[in-house]
Amino acid sequence: MKVINVRDIMIGEGMPKVIVPLVEKTESKLIDECVRIMEFNPDIIEWRVDSLSTVEDLYSVQRLLELIRGEIGDIPLLFTFRTIEEGGNKKVSLPYYKELLNTAIQSRLVDLVDIELNMDEETVNELVASAKEFGVYVVMSNHDFQQTPMKEEIIRRLCKMQDLGADIPKIAVMSTNTKDVVTLLDASQELRSKYLECPFIAISMGKMGIISRLAGEIFGSAATFASVVNQSAPGQIPISEVRNILHLINHYSK
Ligand SMILES: O=C1C[C@@](O)(C(=O)O)C[C@@H](O)[C@@H]1O
């Protein structure tokens, strides 16, 4: 399994890395949120830019990227515009989605960029090439807020992401019963043992899925999303509690 070194955070090695989302809507609240989050020293910060009220203004996004980087220092930053189709907050045109991601990629202020698998293949290829050119790692993502697909389908989607050049394939699917959670975990352990050479993230959303946010070291998921001020998806747990459990699993599973 490849290990990805992002500002000395080794993704794919040891304990799953803890990613905390920034989801405030306005500049001042976003900066306050950054300050609060920094007290908890997350491994990675995700800016869910689709929450920003001025996301359609590239100048505002660029300025905020600079302010966020100023607050978070050397913590790796993941730039995510989650589309409405996959659980995000705002609808933008395809040309704007590309422009927004390219602005972030070319800013040299972000370390990782989220590219959704369900974009058309040409868009995905273009954005992956641009990220590679500027040395930004690609987290390729897919979400299902309604259900958990079959294990074979989860595996197929993550393998496709690897083939398309993702550095870190990622899937988050909703669980409505324990079988769904087992399906996601079973897909994870098979992805790790048989299919993927790169680190990946696999999450079962919702209350029953919380085990998938904690047991990545056992089943293969290389990172987990945790909350400080706000949740960005159902089932996220506060960072201190996640860290305690990750340490406990790390310690007693050896
Ligand atoms: O894709 C993901 C995972 C997530 O949906 C979760 O379930 O924790 C949270 C999102 O912010 C992130 O972009």
The ligand as an SDF file (V2000), in Angstrom:
LIG
                    3D

 13 13  0  0  0  0  0  0  0  0999 V2000
  -17.1150   13.1990    1.7760 O   0  0  0  0  0  0  0  0  0  0  0  0
  -16.9900   13.5510    2.9170 C   0  0  0  0  0  0  0  0  0  0  0  0
  -17.2630   12.6510    4.0180 C   0  0  0  0  0  0  0  0  0  0  0  0
  -18.4400   13.1490    4.7960 C   0  0  0  0  0  0  0  0  0  0  0  0
  -19.5750   13.0390    3.9710 O   0  0  0  0  0  0  0  0  0  0  0  0
  -18.6660   12.2630    6.0250 C   0  0  0  0  0  0  0  0  0  0  0  0
  -19.5370   11.4140    5.9630 O   0  0  0  0  0  0  0  0  0  0  0  0
  -17.9770   12.4480    7.0420 O   0  0  0  0  0  0  0  0  0  0  0  0
  -18.1650   14.5780    5.2100 C   0  0  0  0  0  0  0  0  0  0  0  0
  -17.8310   15.5090    4.0590 C   0  0  0  0  0  0  0  0  0  0  0  0
  -17.4820   16.7980    4.5500 O   0  0  0  0  0  0  0  0  0  0  0  0
  -16.7110   14.9520    3.2590 C   0  0  0  0  0  0  0  0  0  0  0  0
  -16.4980   15.7270    2.1070 O   0  0  0  0  0  0  0  0  0  0  0  0
  1  2  2  0
  2  3  1  0
  2 12  1  0
  3  4  1  0
  4  5  1  0
  4  6  1  0
  4  9  1  0
  6  7  2  0
  6  8  1  0
  9 10  1  0
 10 11  1  0
 10 12  1  0
 12 13  1  0
M  END
$$$$
